[in-house]
């Protein structure tokens, strides 16, 4: 590796160790260790059938029988290793060598990794092999900055759905206990969220995996009914004392607080909590002494770069949330206070994924009522929703989401009049009909759009379609008719949203679609996926590879899409209780229309549970931002060349199956954002080159360090 400063007067700009850290690839394999392929279920299984060839060493025979995990190194009881976020880590995933985790992230970015655990021996009671405790420290930098466990660092257990790893069930931090099943691999999903204001630098932390004894019967389990009732009444009394303090004199509030403190101390010192006390008081679960020297330690290194991903996504990604599914499953009445609260919870939760949610209610013949905010435009909540910088686009309803006193036509006119006075009006769109099929439905779209444009000539109407009207062909072949839809709908539609299914693996067809548009008149081309396309093309069905999920957004960028729509994030089969089993809709591929689950299905939590696929969608949207960054510096042609040189994405059926090319693409983009110039050593595109040394399984490049980049950096 060559390190060439721009000025000879600067003796040492960056240390070799720092440059090596910058170029380190978490997915690389410098030791040449034989490992199973990382593939998804659709690609033939998650390492199913892989033979370790004797490379995995199981617990030696001297430890068979009754095992006390407090006397045996955890490494003798379990395999622990790390996998990238694109790996589908199923129960049959076979062990690999444990290496430190190395992540790179911009500010306002989330990066994830998986920790896999597989038992070697049995030390638990009936029904499970044993229990491990997982603990985590904060990530700290040399300057003392922190990424705090439970805030910036989250831990979730990967739970199979239909036998495929998909649901991410939150675990407690800084410590959680997990039961392991015999002969099965358990995966933990670790995410690090870097706040926009986080100081850049090198951050380090650790995970500790410790085999522990099955919890013995706790004092609380031995308590009789009378004792439990006494404990309940003490806590209830504390609440009764403190709840009516509003407006009370300060001295009375102080006395009440003292009384409650005395009661709470008495409760905490009761036998029911004795297991949490040592001679010196409560045990700190993250105290160094509480971490066994028998634990398996997983080091996590994170480089936080000094640039920020934009708060407002460059790509409007609008995802539907079925309000009727929420009403049925959570038992909330349409238009009630609980209904508004439930919708707001789902809206705010999805915003963290760089998604612009909209609520939808389906009518006959695929007419759809869509709205981003359930409150009318004049309501204070409405402005708060639409002004949120994380929202890239919002749907304006054609009719009232909650029926009121206004006539429908008056309602639409008033909504538009209010919204057009707002700075966020440029985000607005109207989504009126999903996939019109015949002339009658196309005419309905045109008539509704005409009414909207009467009140707002600059309004944007979005229409999804995969064909022209079946009873009035627009061309001699189905695709020619499809390409002519913009001409047929003009000027009633501004956002032409087409199915990726129609394109198949023909990227040249995308150019034909774009050629029909009039960008000078504000026309845009968006795309969507649904039950198609199918494997091997990118989509979000359960069982597809991790890179296949992430590649949906790579495809959008490469084909030049200006926005993306997904029809449903919570469209599972109807159920009338929150904890009911999730059933996917008949006739659809598993996972189609379902990107998250009700928390009550997996625990008592009321927070939604994300899918692995939803996390990969966010990663894909972050990748889109990196590609936009590179293009802004070097032009679109060089961005396309970068995709090809790294091998990350070449086409709908030609994209990486492994994680390494993703890191290869992202690492130089971090540096480019800091002002580095990457000389091409073997190819013509400016910005970056990756000569590959197969013997050492490493990439080499030249780094030019700009003037003003101080030694302290």
CORBELWO-V746094 format. One line per field, one symbol per residue. ss: DSSP state (~ for helix, > for strand, _ for the rest). burial: 1 if it has 9 or more other C-alpha atoms within 8 Angstrom, else 0. A space follows every 50 residues. Layout:
BEGIN
ss: ???
burial: ???
END
This chain:
BEGIN
ss: _>>>>__________~~~~~~~__________________~~~_______ __________~~~__________~~~_>>>>>>>________________ >>>>>>>_>>>>>>>>>>>__________>>>>>>>__>>>____>>_>_ __>>>>>>>>>__>>>>>>>____>>>>>>____>>>>>>>>>>______ >>>>>>>>>>>>______~~~~__~~~~~~~~~~~~~~~~~~~______~ ~~~~~~~~~~~~~~~~~~__~~~~~~>>__>>_____~~~_____>>>>> >>>>>>>>_______>>>>>>>~~~~~~~~______~~~~~~~~~~~~~~ ~____>>>>>>>_~~~>>>>>________~~~~~~~~______>>_____ _______~~~~~~~~~~~~___~~~~~>>>>>>>____~~~~~~~~~~~~ ~~~~~_____>>>>>____________~~~~~~_~~~~~_____>>>>>~ ~~~___~~~~~~~~~___~~~__>>>>>_________________~~~~~ ~~~~~~~~~___>>>>___>_______________________>_>>_~~ ~_______>>>~~~~~~~~~~~~~~~~~~~~~~~_~~~~~~~~~~~__>> >__>>____~~~~~~~~~~~~~~___>>>___________>>>____>>> _>>>>________
burial: 00001000000011000010000011000000000101111100111000 01000000100001001011011111111111111111110111110000 11111111111111111111111100011111111111111000011111 01111111110001111111101111001110011111111111100001 01111111111110000110001000010010011001001100000000 00100110010011001000011100100000100100011001110111 11111101100111111111111011111111000000110110011001 10111111111000011111111100100001100100011111111111 00000000001110111111000110011111111111101100110111 01101100111111111111001110010111111100100111111111 10110010011110011000001111111100100011111101111111 11111110101111110111110011111000010000001111111111 11000001111111111111111111111110011001111111111111 11101111111111111111111001111110001111111010001111 1111110000000
END
